[in-house]
Amino acid sequence: MKKIGILNSEIAAVIAKLGHTDTIVIGDCGLPIPNEVPRIDLALKPGLPSFIETLEIVLQEMHVEAATLAEEIQAHNPEVEGQVNVMLSDTVVSYVSHEEFKQLTGRAKVVIRTGEATPYANIILTSGVIF
């Protein structure tokens, strides 16, 4: 059994397999997930686990070179947006419309579904390299 890091075997495996510019999505419980994209469903009940908790743990193991948020988060969920920007203070964060965001999820290696129940609490993380 692992001593540290992500204990969820599916998430740990996905992160270990990522190459440069591959993407994963962490989403709230309402984000539509394309049928062709694998889903890791962590949602237990509204709010658990939270988007921020899940992002924090993933960032401990994944080297992220860029992130994408829906521009609607700025008006409809500024608290979560602020937390994300603090967590990714050294990372390029870009914004696209929520419609474009949903289209971009189709390119992800996986979507991790949380129990988050606040609007636009979704992020696309682009893998970087450690060298």
BAZA-555059 format. One line per 2 residues: their letters; for each residue z, x, y of C-alpha. Coordinates in steps of 0.001 Angstrom, whole numbers. Each point is the difference from the previous one (the first is absolute). Layout:
BEGIN
a	Z X Y | ...
***
This chain:
BEGIN
mk	0 0 0 | -799 1193 3529
ki	2961 1234 2023 | -1485 -464 3454
gi	-2900 -1635 1755 | -1783 -3218 -803
ln	1245 -1503 -3242 | -2775 -2608 -167
se	-2352 1601 -2504 | -3116 -1748 1326
ia	546 1144 3592 | 914 3536 -1087
av	-3176 221 -2099 | -2253 -1273 2791
ia	1396 2499 2507 | -375 2847 -2514
kl	-3683 -885 -489 | -955 -276 3699
gh	-2600 2327 1439 | -832 807 3591
td	-953 -3156 1961 | 936 -2404 -2820
ti	1922 -3007 1304 | 2807 -2250 -1118
vi	1278 -3164 1656 | 3560 -1202 418
gd	-31 -3670 824 | 2173 -2975 748
cg	269 -2832 -2512 | -2832 -1948 1634
lp	-2720 2659 178 | -3035 -1090 -2025
ip	-845 2611 -2623 | -3581 344 -1230
ne	-337 -714 -3723 | -1551 3415 -664
vp	2906 1957 1515 | 3015 673 -2221
ri	3225 -1644 1181 | 3521 1337 -396
dl	2169 -3019 687 | 3512 904 1122
al	782 -3365 1658 | 3249 -1513 -1246
kp	677 -2584 2698 | -839 -341 3686
gl	1105 3242 1641 | 658 2014 -3156
ps	-1006 2707 -155 | -873 341 3647
fi	-3185 1556 1294 | 1955 2727 1838
et	2109 900 -3065 | -3124 302 -2108
le	-1880 2035 2610 | 2957 2353 418
iv	135 768 -3731 | -3778 443 -323
lq	-39 2392 2971 | 2542 2216 -1770
em	-2569 763 -2694 | -3422 -516 1575
hv	-1634 2352 2491 | -1547 -2364 2551
ea	-2605 1249 2464 | -793 -3363 1618
at	1125 -3600 -6 | -1576 -3296 987
la	1718 -3150 1263 | -1340 -3380 1039
ee	-115 -156 3792 | 1721 -3406 -176
iq	3256 1718 -999 | 376 1129 3633
ah	433 -3575 1258 | 1454 -1721 -3057
np	2318 2608 -1568 | 815 2732 2553
ev	3307 877 -1711 | -1699 989 -3247
eg	-2804 1727 1912 | 2591 2066 1864
qv	1718 1030 -3221 | -3341 1001 -1524
nv	-910 2096 3033 | 3347 1813 -158
ml	-432 670 -3721 | -3570 1240 561
sd	585 1809 3299 | -2063 3018 -1130
tv	-2799 -2094 -1510 | -3117 -1521 1551
vs	481 -3782 16 | -2998 -2181 749
yv	-380 -3739 456 | -2673 -2393 -1241
sh	-238 -3787 27 | 1846 -1762 -2814
ee	-3356 -1147 -1379 | -1250 3585 -160
fk	3332 1092 -1490 | -442 -2502 -2841
ql	-3511 1354 -649 | 1305 3587 -91
tg	2528 -924 -2703 | -2968 -336 -2345
ra	-410 3805 57 | 3636 759 -845
kv	1109 1538 -3275 | 2837 -2524 -93
vi	1785 -2627 2063 | 3782 63 -204
rt	1271 -3531 692 | 3487 -186 1483
ge	2200 -3006 653 | -423 432 3753
at	-265 -3357 1744 | -838 976 3570
py	-3517 -107 1472 | -2456 2877 -285
an	2441 2319 -1801 | -2830 1814 -1778
ii	-1221 3585 101 | -2809 2072 -1452
lt	1090 3570 -723 | -2655 2706 -254
sg	872 2909 -2246 | -79 3489 1417
vi	247 3367 -1713 | 3013 2289 -117
f	-1938 3207 639
***
